Each structure stands twice: as C-alpha cells, then as structure tokens.
Amino acid sequence: MLPLEGLKVVELGHYIAAPFCTRLLADLGAEVIKVEPPGGDPFRGWGAQKDGHSVWFSVHGRNKLSVTLDLKSEEGKRRVTALCARADAVVENFRPGYLERIGLGPATLQAENPGLVVARISGYGQDGPYRDKPAFGAIGEAMGGLRHLTANPGQHEYPPPRCGVSISDDLAGMYAALAVVSACWGRDRGGGKGRVLDLDLVSSVFSLMEGMLTEHGLFGWVRQPQGAAIATAAPTNTYPCADGRWLCIAGNSDLIYARLMTMIGRSDLRDDPRMATNGGRCAHAPELDEAIAAWTRTLPAAEAQDLLEGAEVPCSRLYDIKDCAEDPHFQARHLVARVQDPLLGEVLHPAPPFRMDGVGPEEMIRWTGREAGADNDRVFHEILGEPRA
C-alpha cells in the first residue's frame, strides 16, 4: 500500500510547478485529478514528440487522471467545484487573482468544503509589490539569487548559465507537496479546517541560499561566484582529465585530504602545516587545485575515479543522462524504470526518489501520462455521479 492512498487532490496546474507537486503526491499514492483546458495543458507541446504525443508528459502526467474543462464556462466551474468538494487539496499555479476573477477562488471552494487545502504556486507570491508580475522558472533563479552564483569567477563576456533544469519550478513544487501533506495532517489532527498555502518560485530558490543572508547581515558580505569550487571547503572542485571528461573531487576533511595528497604523490602538500586545517586549505585552494589538476590531466576520468575511490576519496565523473541510464548503481537502486506507455511504447522514467519498506519504486508508477481528457467519463460519471446523456 502506498502511503498517500486515499488522499484526493485536484490539480488546476499547467506547465511545471503545480504538476510537479502533484506528480510527487501521485507517486506516493494520492488520487490526482488533473484538470486541463480543452486543448490540453500547453506543456504537452514542449520537448520531443512521438506520433504527436509529448515524450516529457509521459513522466509529467503519470499516475494522474486527466479531465478537460473550460474553467470560464458554467459547466467547468460547476464540475471543478464538485471535484474540490470531495477533495482533500487543490493545487494551482495560475497568476494571483485569476481564480478569484473566474469565481473559483479559495473562499468559494472552501465554502463548499471547509476542510479543503488550497496550495497556490506563483512567481512572486500572493501579495507584495511584485505579485502581479509574470514569471517563469528562469525568473525565480535570477531573483532568488541562484543565477548570480552559477557564473564562472571573473567571467563577464558570457551570461551566468542556468543549471540545466527548471529548478525553481521543481523546488516550488516540492515545497508545495510538503506543505499539502503537512496541512492535511494538521487539519485531520485538530479542527478539520483547511488552509490556503502560498508558495512561489523566488522564495523557493532564496531558501537555498545557505548562510549567505546571515553573513551579509552580520558582515556585509556578498558571496560571489565560485565556479566549481566551494568557498568554505577545500580542496573541492571539478578537474579536467586526459580524455576530456571532468572529475569532481571532494577532499574536504583532514583525513580525506591526506589520502588524496598521498594518492596524487604530493606528500609535501599533505605534510605542509599551512594545509593542516580546512581554513588553511581554503586560503591556499588555488595551489591545491593546480596540484590535483596536474594529476587528473594524466589519466582518463574513469581510471582516476577508480584510483581515488580505492583510497576512499569522494569523487565522481560528471554524468550525462546516458551515464545515468547505464550505471550499475542506478540499475541496482531501480532509479531507471522501464515503463509501458500506451502512447509511446516502452519508455524510461526516472523512478520516484522515495524508498520505503514494503513498496518497490516500480509499484509507484501505476500508469504514464494520459491523453488530455482520457478520464472524462470515469471522473464525471463514475466519481462525481453525473448522469450520462
């Protein structure tokens, strides 16, 4: 049995943030009904297609029931209200104020179901001077402080790169999933009253800024881009190898540092009193990085990794998705799931990251993303009990 079986969630989501939240809840067993416009979630048009079907949506919509409704129509509003009346939570990521304007705001929905948890995900939040500004994930990265940190030190001719995935949408979705479960837990333990949850892209990224705000408040510091290094631990960086690959090495602790220096043949640096503590090593990080890189450049990345792992030094080649798909650890942990998709054939899915006894990760993927409106009949007639025409 999956832990969230019996939890009923309505998704009024599009693109990434709200659907990512509900995907996590659905993977854990919640009944998620995704409400899409008559033409389907516009996200279905993103990325690669096969036979006219979105490859990405196979993952994005998995374990969800799909219905199509025009939220501006009377029938659409009536059916959404009815779905929310039987639900534990509704998750949405429209611009602030949109649901209120069409008559589906939290006050309206909770009047029918006082225990309903309403999770709202937006760019900047439901209040504040930027509330009504449009935003996508890149804006959350930029304003939340992350994009400033992804630059290479001293490099100004190229813009700081994004991390490669829609990280602010995913973070907001994860926080929303945690908040939904927490709010339902609190409701069921006392009073039965629902809550309105306010999540946003900017604050989700900002929450990851570690001790930077505290450092700024106390000392006026503004952390600058460090590239692949870490300002507070050394040696930790990513180093070039003889085959053109990169190797990430984390020699942070005193004991690991000693093993690393022994392996690369630099006992002089191992025994150097300047390097005896992490603080000293941070002060001389460029010197250490140069010594390590001189060693890694002589070896293919896989060979260097094998030698370092033999010395119990944390390290890894930089994996691309092919490396992930073929790695034996990913296979043993069932991180790569082979799934039959009726629209696409056999596909690979990233398995849910949750591991718990009694439930295998394969059991969490019950079905792949359906066609838009595939469950209209089941939801409207069997679940809501509407008579068939």
Solvent accessible surface area in square Angstrom, and as a share of the most:
residue,aa,sasa,rsa
1,M,175,0.78
2,L,12,0.06
3,P,74,0.46
4,L,29,0.14
5,E,83,0.37
6,G,59,0.57
7,L,24,0.12
8,K,61,0.26
9,V,2,0.01
10,V,2,0.01
11,E,0,0.00
12,L,2,0.01
13,G,4,0.03
14,H,41,0.19
15,Y,52,0.20
16,I,10,0.05
17,A,2,0.02
18,A,0,0.00
19,P,0,0.00
20,F,29,0.12
21,C,0,0.00
22,T,0,0.00
23,R,28,0.10
24,L,17,0.08
25,L,1,0.01
26,A,0,0.00
27,D,0,0.00
28,L,27,0.13
29,G,8,0.08
30,A,1,0.01
31,E,50,0.22
32,V,1,0.01
33,I,1,0.01
34,K,3,0.01
35,V,7,0.04
36,E,2,0.01
37,P,59,0.37
38,P,94,0.59
39,G,78,0.75
40,G,7,0.06
41,D,2,0.01
42,P,61,0.38
43,F,0,0.00
44,R,47,0.17
45,G,61,0.58
46,W,96,0.34
47,G,54,0.52
48,A,72,0.56
49,Q,84,0.37
50,K,101,0.43
51,D,117,0.61
52,G,66,0.63
53,H,51,0.23
54,S,11,0.07
55,V,62,0.36
56,W,112,0.39
57,F,8,0.03
58,S,4,0.03
59,V,18,0.10
60,H,5,0.02
61,G,2,0.02
62,R,0,0.00
63,N,2,0.01
64,K,3,0.01
65,L,4,0.02
66,S,4,0.03
67,V,0,0.00
68,T,27,0.16
69,L,8,0.04
70,D,67,0.35
71,L,21,0.11
72,K,135,0.57
73,S,38,0.25
74,E,134,0.60
75,E,89,0.40
76,G,1,0.01
77,K,45,0.19
78,R,128,0.47
79,R,32,0.12
80,V,0,0.00
81,T,29,0.17
82,A,38,0.29
83,L,0,0.00
84,C,1,0.01
85,A,47,0.37
86,R,73,0.26
87,A,8,0.06
88,D,29,0.15
89,A,0,0.00
90,V,1,0.00
91,V,0,0.00
92,E,1,0.01
93,N,24,0.13
94,F,44,0.18
95,R,123,0.45
96,P,8,0.05
97,G,8,0.08
98,Y,48,0.18
99,L,3,0.01
100,E,81,0.36
101,R,169,0.62
102,I,22,0.11
103,G,37,0.36
104,L,1,0.00
105,G,4,0.04
106,P,14,0.09
107,A,85,0.66
108,T,63,0.36
109,L,2,0.01
110,Q,36,0.16
111,A,80,0.62
112,E,108,0.49
113,N,23,0.12
114,P,90,0.57
115,G,13,0.12
116,L,0,0.00
117,V,0,0.00
118,V,1,0.01
119,A,0,0.00
120,R,12,0.04
121,I,1,0.01
122,S,9,0.06
123,G,13,0.12
124,Y,33,0.12
125,G,4,0.04
126,Q,33,0.14
127,D,104,0.54
128,G,46,0.44
129,P,131,0.82
130,Y,95,0.36
131,R,74,0.27
132,D,85,0.44
133,K,93,0.39
134,P,91,0.57
135,A,29,0.22
136,F,121,0.50
137,G,7,0.07
138,A,49,0.38
139,I,72,0.37
140,G,1,0.01
141,E,1,0.00
142,A,58,0.45
143,M,92,0.41
144,G,1,0.01
145,G,23,0.22
146,L,34,0.17
147,R,52,0.19
148,H,83,0.37
149,L,37,0.18
150,T,41,0.24
151,A,13,0.10
152,N,79,0.40
153,P,82,0.52
154,G,68,0.65
155,Q,61,0.27
156,H,165,0.74
157,E,127,0.57
158,Y,140,0.53
159,P,108,0.68
160,P,47,0.30
161,P,79,0.50
162,R,107,0.39
163,C,65,0.39
164,G,51,0.49
165,V,86,0.49
166,S,22,0.14
167,I,40,0.20
168,S,0,0.00
169,D,15,0.08
170,D,28,0.14
171,L,17,0.08
172,A,0,0.00
173,G,0,0.00
174,M,85,0.38
175,Y,73,0.28
176,A,0,0.00
177,A,8,0.06
178,L,119,0.59
179,A,25,0.20
180,V,0,0.00
181,V,55,0.32
182,S,58,0.37
183,A,6,0.05
184,C,7,0.04
185,W,162,0.57
186,G,34,0.33
187,R,25,0.09
188,D,102,0.53
189,R,171,0.62
190,G,54,0.52
191,G,83,0.80
192,G,37,0.36
193,K,153,0.65
194,G,6,0.06
195,R,151,0.55
196,V,73,0.42
197,L,25,0.12
198,D,71,0.37
199,L,28,0.14
200,D,17,0.09
201,L,8,0.04
202,V,21,0.12
203,S,54,0.35
204,S,4,0.02
205,V,0,0.00
206,F,97,0.40
207,S,66,0.43
208,L,76,0.38
209,M,19,0.09
210,E,141,0.63
211,G,31,0.30
212,M,29,0.13
213,L,109,0.54
214,T,87,0.51
215,E,44,0.20
216,H,92,0.41
217,G,66,0.64
218,L,128,0.64
219,F,120,0.50
220,G,48,0.46
221,W,140,0.49
222,V,93,0.54
223,R,61,0.22
224,Q,91,0.40
225,P,21,0.13
226,Q,67,0.30
227,G,33,0.31
228,A,56,0.44
229,A,31,0.24
230,I,85,0.43
231,A,50,0.39
232,T,88,0.51
233,A,14,0.11
234,A,3,0.02
235,P,1,0.01
236,T,12,0.07
237,N,24,0.12
238,T,26,0.15
239,Y,4,0.02
240,P,32,0.20
241,C,9,0.06
242,A,63,0.49
243,D,78,0.40
244,G,61,0.58
245,R,82,0.30
246,W,120,0.42
247,L,0,0.00
248,C,46,0.27
249,I,1,0.00
250,A,27,0.21
251,G,0,0.00
252,N,59,0.30
253,S,51,0.33
254,D,78,0.40
255,L,133,0.66
256,I,34,0.17
257,Y,5,0.02
258,A,32,0.25
259,R,85,0.31
260,L,0,0.00
261,M,0,0.00
262,T,75,0.43
263,M,62,0.27
264,I,16,0.08
265,G,61,0.58
266,R,82,0.30
267,S,53,0.34
268,D,83,0.43
269,L,6,0.03
270,R,88,0.32
271,D,92,0.48
272,D,26,0.14
273,P,116,0.73
274,R,103,0.37
275,M,1,0.00
276,A,63,0.49
277,T,81,0.47
278,N,52,0.27
279,G,51,0.49
280,G,17,0.16
281,R,1,0.01
282,C,37,0.22
283,A,77,0.59
284,H,55,0.25
285,A,24,0.18
286,P,101,0.64
287,E,69,0.31
288,L,0,0.00
289,D,28,0.14
290,E,128,0.58
291,A,10,0.08
292,I,0,0.00
293,A,9,0.07
294,A,59,0.45
295,W,37,0.13
296,T,0,0.00
297,R,139,0.51
298,T,95,0.55
299,L,28,0.14
300,P,56,0.35
301,A,0,0.00
302,A,49,0.38
303,E,82,0.37
304,A,0,0.00
305,Q,17,0.08
306,D,94,0.49
307,L,72,0.36
308,L,0,0.00
309,E,85,0.38
310,G,67,0.65
311,A,20,0.16
312,E,124,0.55
313,V,3,0.02
314,P,63,0.40
315,C,21,0.12
316,S,46,0.30
317,R,54,0.20
318,L,87,0.43
319,Y,70,0.27
320,D,82,0.42
321,I,147,0.74
322,K,130,0.55
323,D,30,0.15
324,C,29,0.17
325,A,28,0.22
326,E,107,0.48
327,D,21,0.11
328,P,106,0.67
329,H,113,0.50
330,F,52,0.21
331,Q,85,0.38
332,A,77,0.60
333,R,112,0.41
334,H,89,0.40
335,L,50,0.25
336,V,32,0.18
337,A,8,0.06
338,R,170,0.62
339,V,20,0.12
340,Q,127,0.57
341,D,4,0.02
342,P,127,0.80
343,L,45,0.23
344,L,11,0.06
345,G,33,0.32
346,E,98,0.44
347,V,25,0.14
348,L,86,0.43
349,H,3,0.01
350,P,73,0.46
351,A,10,0.08
352,P,0,0.00
353,P,93,0.59
354,F,54,0.23
355,R,77,0.28
356,M,69,0.31
357,D,141,0.73
358,G,74,0.71
359,V,16,0.09
360,G,21,0.20
361,P,13,0.08
362,E,89,0.40
363,E,102,0.46
364,M,0,0.00
365,I,17,0.09
366,R,88,0.32
367,W,73,0.26
368,T,4,0.02
369,G,4,0.04
370,R,68,0.25
371,E,88,0.40
372,A,38,0.30
373,G,16,0.15
374,A,60,0.46
375,D,12,0.06
376,N,43,0.22
377,D,71,0.37
378,R,106,0.39
379,V,0,0.00
380,F,7,0.03
381,H,39,0.17
382,E,118,0.53
383,I,44,0.22
384,L,39,0.19
385,G,54,0.52
386,E,28,0.13
387,P,122,0.77
388,R,139,0.51
389,A,152,1.18
